[in-house]
Amino acid sequence: MSTRLLPHEPGDRKCLKCNKTFRSKSAANRICKKCSQVNASLKVSKAQLARERGEKRLNGNLIEEQDTYEMNRF
């Protein structure tokens, strides 16, 4: 039996920044409150942030424009 959380389920997850376990609302919430506050206090332009994050990809495929991608159907 698996103990893996479903994406929409709240639960304990590891912060992607500090690697500490925290109580997450869902899989979309992957940065703990402390690290989120640190991130919010940084003075970074949108251009700098885009360079730091790199190219956007979905399932390994480059997303060229915002909100334009095809989902694989099974």
C-alpha positions as a printed NumPy array, in Angstrom:
array([[  0.   ,   0.   ,   0.   ],
       [  1.402,   3.392,  -1.022],
       [  1.68 ,   6.365,   1.319],
       [  2.26 ,   8.794,  -1.544],
       [ -0.01 ,  11.843,  -1.435],
       [ -2.258,  12.74 ,  -4.323],
       [ -1.542,  16.208,  -5.794],
       [ -4.683,  17.79 ,  -4.311],
       [ -4.218,  16.288,  -0.831],
       [ -2.798,  18.261,   2.089],
       [  0.051,  16.584,   3.91 ],
       [  3.675,  16.661,   4.974],
       [  6.041,  17.491,   2.112],
       [  9.69 ,  18.501,   1.886],
       [ 10.463,  22.131,   1.034],
       [ 12.19 ,  22.373,  -2.344],
       [ 14.453,  25.126,  -0.997],
       [ 15.549,  24.019,   2.503],
       [ 14.558,  20.312,   2.331],
       [ 12.764,  20.465,   5.709],
       [  9.396,  18.764,   6.117],
       [  6.396,  21.097,   6.469],
       [  2.596,  20.861,   6.356],
       [  1.556,  21.557,   2.764],
       [ -1.934,  22.449,   1.495],
       [ -1.373,  20.601,  -1.803],
       [  1.353,  19.606,  -4.256],
       [  1.247,  23.171,  -5.599],
       [  2.563,  24.31 ,  -2.199],
       [  6.166,  23.024,  -2.22 ],
       [  8.005,  25.888,  -0.458],
       [  7.677,  26.23 ,   3.329],
       [  6.427,  29.461,   4.893],
       [  9.892,  30.538,   6.084],
       [ 11.471,  30.08 ,   2.638],
       [  8.472,  31.783,   0.986],
       [  9.049,  34.826,   3.19 ],
       [ 12.748,  34.878,   2.261],
       [ 11.856,  34.63 ,  -1.445],
       [  9.322,  37.465,  -1.13 ],
       [ 11.938,  39.741,   0.468],
       [ 14.449,  39.343,  -2.385],
       [ 14.721,  42.207,  -4.858],
       [ 14.725,  40.382,  -8.192],
       [ 13.432,  41.729, -11.5  ],
       [ 11.103,  39.643, -13.661],
       [ 13.876,  39.318, -16.276],
       [ 16.356,  38.05 , -13.666],
       [ 13.791,  35.603, -12.325],
       [ 13.037,  34.272, -15.835],
       [ 16.769,  33.715, -16.483],
       [ 17.175,  31.95 , -13.143],
       [ 14.214,  29.637, -13.716],
       [ 15.185,  28.784, -17.29 ],
       [ 12.944,  27.544, -20.053],
       [  9.459,  26.326, -19.179],
       [  8.794,  22.692, -19.985],
       [  5.878,  20.298, -19.619],
       [  6.651,  16.577, -19.713],
       [ 10.035,  17.421, -21.237],
       [  8.576,  19.515, -24.063],
       [  9.496,  23.187, -24.294],
       [  6.576,  25.555, -23.714],
       [  7.21 ,  28.46 , -26.068],
       [  4.302,  30.717, -25.154],
       [  2.446,  31.171, -21.905],
       [ -0.587,  28.892, -21.55 ],
       [ -0.021,  27.094, -24.863],
       [  0.728,  23.416, -24.617],
       [ -0.842,  20.088, -25.44 ],
       [ -1.523,  17.498, -22.807],
       [ -0.711,  13.889, -23.585],
       [ -3.906,  11.87 , -23.711],
       [ -3.949,   8.216, -22.742]])
